[in-house]
Amino acid sequence: MPLQLPGRENRLSEPPAFTVHEVADEIAPATDTPYALYGHSMGARLAFEVVRELRRRGLPQPTRLYVGGAHPPHLRVPLAATADLPDDAFIDQLVRRAGAMAELREEPELRELMLPLLRSDLAWIKRYRYTPEPPLDTSIVAFAGVDDGEVGPSDMLGWARHTARDFGLRTLRGGHLFVKDTHEELARLITADLAGEVGAPEQDEVHLWLGESAAGVEEVLRRYGGGVRASACDADGLTLVAVTASHAAGVAVGPAAATPDAVDLSVLDVTERDQIEDAAEEDRHWLAQRAVTARRALVAGAGHGAAIEPFPDLGDPGPWQVQGWQVLHLPLHTSRGEARGAVAVPYGGARLTLFTLKDRTR
């Protein structure tokens, strides 16, 4: 059931202004039966704050909070800085970075209708200030567009720190507005998630399972039956399993290191070690770990005898393209603290799905 905010859809005649308390008031009467919330872009951050407000009121929490195309609330939103730009520059930023309709550039009626709403949304995000509270006692599932250059799958992984329950990630085809372009697929995935169904990975998809012990890996594979390939990495109490339809994949994982000295740099090329040495001191530890996990994932996928070229720019956020392989970096949050992972696949445009091993195998 859609919740229409002022200034949108059938409430176009109203000023596009709202508060978290007002939205919570609208949802509160429906909380006496099981429910879930989905918020996209600005709506994801709003939904998160509404759930926190409902918790303050002592009302039942949703069974799931679904969030799509939105930076996690503890991080700033770069696009919000465009809220006060002149119209033409504002529209150009939205079209290039957020997939807004190109017709906004040429159609005055559409501009007049949409610009106040779009500015209002970004102004709300710009004013937003995250206040730390305990994580939600609600599972969070994040959705990302594989071609979203503003909020990619790695960014969406940051939502994991805001739940004390299980966390999941799904990547759909499309850009920032996948909620409109692939709405049927989105609805299907939400329905399957609520029913506890996993489904087999598609050809361009990698299913990742994150756990804090090796227990449960065999159970994961039994869920798929035959016809899939799997790769696993166990390190320092963390387990990461990759399941694909048919192609090879390599994974690596480990706790986030506090210093470069805690990372075994012997697997790196001398040029990679030079990049780490030349970096600012505060950047060396994460550059070292992302280089090591990326190389180990590549070796696991391509085979231990493969000759792998040095990574030219360890600071590149990725995905990295290396000798026909794509490497995706995974900032992971676990009950043990922050961790870093990587997955390597022999093609571009891989869609990531992440499940929490401990919760899905009970």
One Martini backbone bead per residue (centre of mass of N, CA, C, O) as a GRO file, in nm:
protein
  362
    1MET     BB    1   0.091   0.039   0.028
    2PRO     BB    2   0.088   0.358  -0.052
    3LEU     BB    3   0.255   0.654   0.067
    4GLN     BB    4   0.150   0.980   0.038
    5LEU     BB    5   0.302   1.262  -0.005
    6PRO     BB    6   0.320   1.574  -0.022
    7GLY     BB    7   0.317   1.669  -0.369
    8ARG     BB    8   0.204   1.377  -0.457
    9GLU     BB    9   0.021   1.263  -0.685
   10ASN     BB   10  -0.285   1.294  -0.509
   11ARG     BB   11  -0.105   1.562  -0.360
   12LEU     BB   12  -0.021   1.811  -0.551
   13SER     BB   13  -0.172   2.064  -0.407
   14GLU     BB   14   0.043   2.027  -0.195
   15PRO     BB   15   0.288   2.092  -0.009
   16PRO     BB   16   0.628   1.953   0.004
   17ALA     BB   17   0.564   1.876   0.328
   18PHE     BB   18   0.727   1.714   0.617
   19THR     BB   19   0.731   1.474   0.887
   20VAL     BB   20   0.806   1.210   1.074
   21HIS     BB   21   0.560   1.228   1.261
   22GLU     BB   22   0.343   1.234   1.038
   23VAL     BB   23   0.413   0.961   0.911
   24ALA     BB   24   0.378   0.794   1.169
   25ASP     BB   25   0.078   0.858   1.205
   26GLU     BB   26  -0.011   0.706   0.943
   27ILE     BB   27   0.112   0.415   1.030
   28ALA     BB   28   0.028   0.330   1.321
   29PRO     BB   29  -0.259   0.186   1.267
   30ALA     BB   30  -0.097  -0.063   1.100
   31THR     BB   31   0.079  -0.211   1.350
   32ASP     BB   32  -0.128  -0.455   1.445
   33THR     BB   33   0.003  -0.581   1.193
   34PRO     BB   34   0.189  -0.721   0.982
   35TYR     BB   35   0.480  -0.541   0.846
   36ALA     BB   36   0.627  -0.342   0.577
   37LEU     BB   37   0.898  -0.136   0.448
   38TYR     BB   38   0.945   0.097   0.167
   39GLY     BB   39   1.237   0.287   0.057
   40HIS     BB   40   1.337   0.546  -0.177
   41SER     BB   41   1.593   0.709  -0.129
   42MET     BB   42   1.472   0.936   0.061
   43GLY     BB   43   1.261   0.717   0.166
   44ALA     BB   44   1.466   0.545   0.326
   45ARG     BB   45   1.538   0.749   0.548
   46LEU     BB   46   1.249   0.797   0.635
   47ALA     BB   47   1.178   0.505   0.714
   48PHE     BB   48   1.392   0.480   0.932
   49GLU     BB   49   1.280   0.714   1.113
   50VAL     BB   50   0.998   0.595   1.151
   51VAL     BB   51   1.082   0.339   1.299
   52ARG     BB   52   1.211   0.492   1.536
   53GLU     BB   53   0.950   0.638   1.620
   54LEU     BB   54   0.781   0.385   1.676
   55ARG     BB   55   0.967   0.283   1.900
   56ARG     BB   56   0.927   0.525   2.094
   57ARG     BB   57   0.605   0.448   2.109
   58GLY     BB   58   0.583   0.122   2.136
   59LEU     BB   59   0.558  -0.002   1.860
   60PRO     BB   60   0.546  -0.213   1.623
   61GLN     BB   61   0.761  -0.367   1.418
   62PRO     BB   62   0.881  -0.447   1.136
   63THR     BB   63   0.981  -0.728   0.963
   64ARG     BB   64   1.072  -0.513   0.739
   65LEU     BB   65   1.336  -0.314   0.587
   66TYR     BB   66   1.323  -0.147   0.282
   67VAL     BB   67   1.601  -0.037   0.076
   68GLY     BB   68   1.666   0.214  -0.191
   69GLY     BB   69   1.895   0.412  -0.327
   70ALA     BB   70   2.070   0.466  -0.038
   71HIS     BB   71   2.234   0.607   0.188
   72PRO     BB   72   2.329   0.567   0.479
   73PRO     BB   73   2.253   0.767   0.758
   74HIS     BB   74   2.570   0.815   0.849
   75LEU     BB   75   2.586   0.939   0.564
   76ARG     BB   76   2.641   1.134   0.318
   77VAL     BB   77   2.482   1.317   0.038
   78PRO     BB   78   2.606   1.442  -0.243
   79LEU     BB   79   2.340   1.534  -0.403
   80ALA     BB   80   2.235   1.750  -0.192
   81ALA     BB   81   2.420   1.992  -0.298
   82THR     BB   82   2.205   2.061  -0.547
   83ALA     BB   83   1.943   2.204  -0.428
   84ASP     BB   84   2.057   2.527  -0.497
   85LEU     BB   85   2.061   2.524  -0.784
   86PRO     BB   86   2.008   2.608  -1.073
   87ASP     BB   87   1.796   2.468  -1.281
   88ASP     BB   88   1.987   2.360  -1.506
   89ALA     BB   89   2.200   2.238  -1.314
   90PHE     BB   90   2.010   2.060  -1.153
   91ILE     BB   91   1.906   1.886  -1.387
   92ASP     BB   92   2.177   1.781  -1.486
   93GLN     BB   93   2.246   1.624  -1.228
   94LEU     BB   94   1.996   1.436  -1.225
   95VAL     BB   95   2.036   1.304  -1.501
   96ARG     BB   96   2.336   1.202  -1.464
   97ARG     BB   97   2.312   1.076  -1.151
   98ALA     BB   98   1.972   0.984  -1.116
   99GLY     BB   99   1.791   0.933  -1.383
  100ALA     BB  100   1.641   1.155  -1.485
  101MET     BB  101   1.444   1.312  -1.692
  102ALA     BB  102   1.529   1.467  -1.990
  103GLU     BB  103   1.261   1.640  -2.023
  104LEU     BB  104   1.333   1.863  -1.814
  105ARG     BB  105   1.496   2.043  -2.023
  106GLU     BB  106   1.225   2.101  -2.237
  107GLU     BB  107   0.969   2.095  -2.029
  108PRO     BB  108   0.800   2.331  -1.858
  109GLU     BB  109   0.569   2.172  -1.719
  110LEU     BB  110   0.750   1.960  -1.585
  111ARG     BB  111   0.925   2.152  -1.424
  112GLU     BB  112   0.697   2.286  -1.259
  113LEU     BB  113   0.611   2.015  -1.124
  114MET     BB  114   0.904   1.880  -1.023
  115LEU     BB  115   1.110   2.076  -0.888
  116PRO     BB  116   0.987   2.124  -0.605
  117LEU     BB  117   1.004   1.825  -0.523
  118LEU     BB  118   1.309   1.771  -0.567
  119ARG     BB  119   1.409   1.995  -0.380
  120SER     BB  120   1.268   1.896  -0.125
  121ASP     BB  121   1.411   1.625  -0.099
  122LEU     BB  122   1.707   1.738  -0.091
  123ALA     BB  123   1.663   1.931   0.146
  124TRP     BB  124   1.599   1.715   0.354
  125ILE     BB  125   1.871   1.571   0.333
  126LYS     BB  126   2.049   1.819   0.399
  127ARG     BB  127   1.915   1.854   0.695
  128TYR     BB  128   1.997   1.594   0.784
  129ARG     BB  129   2.054   1.429   1.111
  130TYR     BB  130   2.229   1.195   1.262
  131THR     BB  131   2.122   0.989   1.542
  132PRO     BB  132   2.234   0.790   1.766
  133GLU     BB  133   2.119   0.451   1.801
  134PRO     BB  134   2.002   0.170   1.833
  135PRO     BB  135   1.955  -0.083   1.662
  136LEU     BB  136   1.738  -0.244   1.490
  137ASP     BB  137   1.469  -0.495   1.543
  138THR     BB  138   1.514  -0.515   1.217
  139SER     BB  139   1.520  -0.621   0.918
  140ILE     BB  140   1.747  -0.556   0.642
  141VAL     BB  141   1.686  -0.470   0.294
  142ALA     BB  142   1.887  -0.406   0.015
  143PHE     BB  143   1.877  -0.200  -0.284
  144ALA     BB  144   2.039  -0.214  -0.611
  145GLY     BB  145   2.186  -0.068  -0.889
  146VAL     BB  146   2.424  -0.170  -1.108
  147ASP     BB  147   2.419   0.144  -1.255
  148ASP     BB  148   2.461   0.307  -0.993
  149GLY     BB  149   2.672   0.591  -0.948
  150GLU     BB  150   2.570   0.697  -0.655
  151VAL     BB  151   2.441   0.403  -0.533
  152GLY     BB  152   2.588   0.128  -0.469
  153PRO     BB  153   2.627  -0.178  -0.336
  154SER     BB  154   2.855  -0.094  -0.136
  155ASP     BB  155   2.689   0.130  -0.003
  156MET     BB  156   2.445  -0.051   0.096
  157LEU     BB  157   2.609  -0.217   0.313
  158GLY     BB  158   2.589   0.011   0.543
  159TRP     BB  159   2.304  -0.082   0.664
  160ALA     BB  160   2.395  -0.316   0.861
  161ARG     BB  161   2.451  -0.130   1.126
  162HIS     BB  162   2.111  -0.080   1.165
  163THR     BB  163   2.102  -0.389   1.263
  164ALA     BB  164   2.034  -0.674   1.489
  165ARG     BB  165   1.977  -0.836   1.253
  166ASP     BB  166   1.932  -0.922   0.951
  167PHE     BB  167   2.107  -0.892   0.630
  168GLY     BB  168   2.045  -0.763   0.293
  169LEU     BB  169   2.124  -0.799  -0.067
  170ARG     BB  170   2.010  -0.647  -0.378
  171THR     BB  171   2.059  -0.665  -0.739
  172LEU     BB  172   1.958  -0.468  -1.004
  173ARG     BB  173   1.863  -0.375  -1.294
  174GLY     BB  174   1.999  -0.065  -1.333
  175GLY     BB  175   1.958   0.228  -1.179
  176HIS     BB  176   1.836   0.448  -0.955
  177LEU     BB  177   1.532   0.383  -1.100
  178PHE     BB  178   1.450   0.073  -1.056
  179VAL     BB  179   1.166   0.105  -0.921
  180LYS     BB  180   1.047   0.159  -1.218
  181ASP     BB  181   1.195  -0.035  -1.429
  182THR     BB  182   1.176  -0.303  -1.197
  183HIS     BB  183   0.904  -0.348  -1.025
  184GLU     BB  184   0.839  -0.650  -1.062
  185GLU     BB  185   1.105  -0.763  -0.951
  186LEU     BB  186   1.091  -0.627  -0.678
  187ALA     BB  187   0.826  -0.759  -0.585
  188ARG     BB  188   0.927  -1.051  -0.607
  189LEU     BB  189   1.160  -1.030  -0.399
  190ILE     BB  190   0.990  -0.947  -0.158
  191THR     BB  191   0.803  -1.189  -0.154
  192ALA     BB  192   1.027  -1.402  -0.121
  193ASP     BB  193   1.147  -1.292   0.142
  194LEU     BB  194   0.887  -1.318   0.318
  195ALA     BB  195   0.892  -1.644   0.249
  196GLY     BB  196   1.206  -1.748   0.255
  197GLU     BB  197   1.321  -1.722  -0.032
  198VAL     BB  198   1.592  -1.758  -0.267
  199GLY     BB  199   1.696  -1.896  -0.508
  200ALA     BB  200   1.857  -1.896  -0.797
  201PRO     BB  201   2.110  -1.795  -0.970
  202GLU     BB  202   2.186  -1.602  -1.213
  203GLN     BB  203   2.419  -1.552  -1.457
  204ASP     BB  204   2.473  -1.236  -1.330
  205GLU     BB  205   2.492  -1.378  -1.041
  206VAL     BB  206   2.586  -1.338  -0.685
  207HIS     BB  207   2.589  -1.539  -0.404
  208LEU     BB  208   2.621  -1.425  -0.070
  209TRP     BB  209   2.762  -1.564   0.238
  210LEU     BB  210   2.758  -1.448   0.576
  211GLY     BB  211   2.974  -1.549   0.846
  212GLU     BB  212   3.113  -1.667   1.186
  213SER     BB  213   3.136  -1.955   1.049
  214ALA     BB  214   3.150  -2.269   0.889
  215ALA     BB  215   2.885  -2.315   0.974
  216GLY     BB  216   2.641  -2.386   0.707
  217VAL     BB  217   2.757  -2.435   0.423
  218GLU     BB  218   2.621  -2.705   0.350
  219GLU     BB  219   2.334  -2.593   0.382
  220VAL     BB  220   2.348  -2.393   0.158
  221LEU     BB  221   2.398  -2.597  -0.076
  222ARG     BB  222   2.134  -2.762  -0.029
  223ARG     BB  223   1.935  -2.536  -0.118
  224TYR     BB  224   2.025  -2.563  -0.434
  225GLY     BB  225   2.157  -2.810  -0.509
  226GLY     BB  226   2.220  -2.847  -0.816
  227GLY     BB  227   2.391  -2.645  -1.064
  228VAL     BB  228   2.630  -2.519  -0.890
  229ARG     BB  229   2.873  -2.285  -0.776
  230ALA     BB  230   3.149  -2.279  -0.530
  231SER     BB  231   3.296  -2.042  -0.290
  232ALA     BB  232   3.537  -2.023  -0.012
  233CYS     BB  233   3.606  -1.827   0.298
  234ASP     BB  234   3.831  -1.852   0.581
  235ALA     BB  235   3.873  -1.588   0.842
  236ASP     BB  236   3.888  -1.510   1.157
  237GLY     BB  237   3.570  -1.616   1.190
  238LEU     BB  238   3.507  -1.589   0.881
  239THR     BB  239   3.248  -1.633   0.623
  240LEU     BB  240   3.260  -1.671   0.256
  241VAL     BB  241   3.007  -1.733   0.009
  242ALA     BB  242   2.992  -1.838  -0.335
  243VAL     BB  243   2.714  -1.841  -0.572
  244THR     BB  244   2.666  -1.991  -0.894
  245ALA     BB  245   2.549  -2.110  -1.187
  246SER     BB  246   2.858  -2.161  -1.364
  247HIS     BB  247   3.074  -1.977  -1.287
  248ALA     BB  248   3.341  -1.845  -1.171
  249ALA     BB  249   3.453  -1.771  -0.824
  250GLY     BB  250   3.599  -1.535  -0.592
  251VAL     BB  251   3.694  -1.517  -0.240
  252ALA     BB  252   3.740  -1.272   0.032
  253VAL     BB  253   3.821  -1.242   0.394
  254GLY     BB  254   3.836  -0.993   0.670
  255PRO     BB  255   3.928  -0.814   0.909
  256ALA     BB  256   3.975  -0.504   0.989
  257ALA     BB  257   4.259  -0.335   0.987
  258ALA     BB  258   4.448  -0.114   1.184
  259THR     BB  259   4.713  -0.197   1.026
  260PRO     BB  260   4.945  -0.283   0.790
  261ASP     BB  261   5.096  -0.494   0.976
  262ALA     BB  262   4.827  -0.689   0.981
  263VAL     BB  263   4.911  -0.733   0.680
  264ASP     BB  264   4.981  -0.953   0.419
  265LEU     BB  265   5.205  -0.833   0.160
  266SER     BB  266   5.335  -1.082   0.001
  267VAL     BB  267   5.105  -1.101  -0.236
  268LEU     BB  268   5.225  -0.847  -0.350
  269ASP     BB  269   5.331  -0.616  -0.545
  270VAL     BB  270   5.564  -0.371  -0.550
  271THR     BB  271   5.369  -0.148  -0.661
  272GLU     BB  272   5.158  -0.186  -0.437
  273ARG     BB  273   5.342  -0.128  -0.196
  274ASP     BB  274   5.411   0.159  -0.290
  275GLN     BB  275   5.127   0.278  -0.269
  276ILE     BB  276   5.104   0.237   0.035
  277GLU     BB  277   5.358   0.398   0.122
  278ASP     BB  278   5.255   0.675  -0.033
  279ALA     BB  279   5.034   0.701   0.147
  280ALA     BB  280   4.849   0.800   0.373
  281GLU     BB  281   4.850   0.683   0.684
  282GLU     BB  282   4.524   0.654   0.712
  283ASP     BB  283   4.517   0.464   0.427
  284ARG     BB  284   4.694   0.203   0.440
  285HIS     BB  285   4.515  -0.019   0.566
  286TRP     BB  286   4.280  -0.028   0.348
  287LEU     BB  287   4.458  -0.065   0.100
  288ALA     BB  288   4.588  -0.327   0.187
  289GLN     BB  289   4.329  -0.500   0.222
  290ARG     BB  290   4.202  -0.463  -0.061
  291ALA     BB  291   4.441  -0.583  -0.214
  292VAL     BB  292   4.448  -0.863  -0.081
  293THR     BB  293   4.152  -0.952  -0.128
  294ALA     BB  294   4.155  -0.919  -0.434
  295ARG     BB  295   4.385  -1.119  -0.496
  296ARG     BB  296   4.259  -1.368  -0.357
  297ALA     BB  297   4.004  -1.375  -0.528
  298LEU     BB  298   4.146  -1.412  -0.801
  299VAL     BB  299   4.295  -1.673  -0.734
  300ALA     BB  300   4.038  -1.838  -0.663
  301GLY     BB  301   3.911  -1.803  -0.953
  302ALA     BB  302   4.168  -1.850  -1.162
  303GLY     BB  303   4.399  -1.967  -1.002
  304HIS     BB  304   4.716  -2.032  -0.870
  305GLY     BB  305   4.865  -2.014  -1.170
  306ALA     BB  306   4.795  -1.729  -1.215
  307ALA     BB  307   4.871  -1.430  -1.381
  308ILE     BB  308   4.870  -1.121  -1.203
  309GLU     BB  309   4.825  -0.810  -1.229
  310PRO     BB  310   4.869  -0.516  -1.122
  311PHE     BB  311   4.728  -0.268  -0.943
  312PRO     BB  312   4.712   0.066  -1.041
  313ASP     BB  313   4.459   0.159  -0.824
  314LEU     BB  314   4.375   0.134  -0.493
  315GLY     BB  315   4.165   0.393  -0.478
  316ASP     BB  316   3.970   0.265  -0.653
  317PRO     BB  317   3.636   0.187  -0.596
  318GLY     BB  318   3.505   0.066  -0.837
  319PRO     BB  319   3.519  -0.168  -1.021
  320TRP     BB  320   3.759  -0.395  -1.113
  321GLN     BB  321   3.962  -0.445  -1.408
  322VAL     BB  322   4.111  -0.782  -1.463
  323GLN     BB  323   4.173  -0.978  -1.709
  324GLY     BB  324   3.840  -1.015  -1.738
  325TRP     BB  325   3.793  -0.925  -1.446
  326GLN     BB  326   3.579  -0.867  -1.166
  327VAL     BB  327   3.617  -0.647  -0.882
  328LEU     BB  328   3.455  -0.648  -0.563
  329HIS     BB  329   3.398  -0.453  -0.291
  330LEU     BB  330   3.344  -0.539   0.076
  331PRO     BB  331   3.186  -0.373   0.316
  332LEU     BB  332   3.164  -0.515   0.642
  333HIS     BB  333   2.918  -0.607   0.894
  334THR     BB  334   2.971  -0.729   1.225
  335SER     BB  335   2.976  -0.844   1.551
  336ARG     BB  336   3.306  -0.813   1.533
  337GLY     BB  337   3.291  -0.598   1.308
  338GLU     BB  338   3.478  -0.490   1.072
  339ALA     BB  339   3.500  -0.581   0.719
  340ARG     BB  340   3.672  -0.737   0.437
  341GLY     BB  341   3.591  -0.787   0.090
  342ALA     BB  342   3.589  -1.009  -0.208
  343VAL     BB  343   3.488  -1.038  -0.559
  344ALA     BB  344   3.540  -1.263  -0.842
  345VAL     BB  345   3.462  -1.226  -1.197
  346PRO     BB  346   3.441  -1.320  -1.561
  347TYR     BB  347   3.277  -1.033  -1.560
  348GLY     BB  348   3.055  -0.782  -1.611
  349GLY     BB  349   2.786  -0.672  -1.418
  350ALA     BB  350   2.754  -0.782  -1.144
  351ARG     BB  351   2.512  -0.929  -0.925
  352LEU     BB  352   2.446  -0.878  -0.589
  353THR     BB  353   2.397  -1.114  -0.319
  354LEU     BB  354   2.313  -1.094   0.035
  355PHE     BB  355   2.357  -1.312   0.312
  356THR     BB  356   2.289  -1.437   0.633
  357LEU     BB  357   2.394  -1.728   0.751
  358LYS     BB  358   2.275  -1.760   1.048
  359ASP     BB  359   1.963  -1.701   0.960
  360ARG     BB  360   1.914  -1.888   0.688
  361THR     BB  361   2.001  -2.185   0.847
  362ARG     BB  362   1.772  -2.259   1.072
   0.00000   0.00000   0.00000
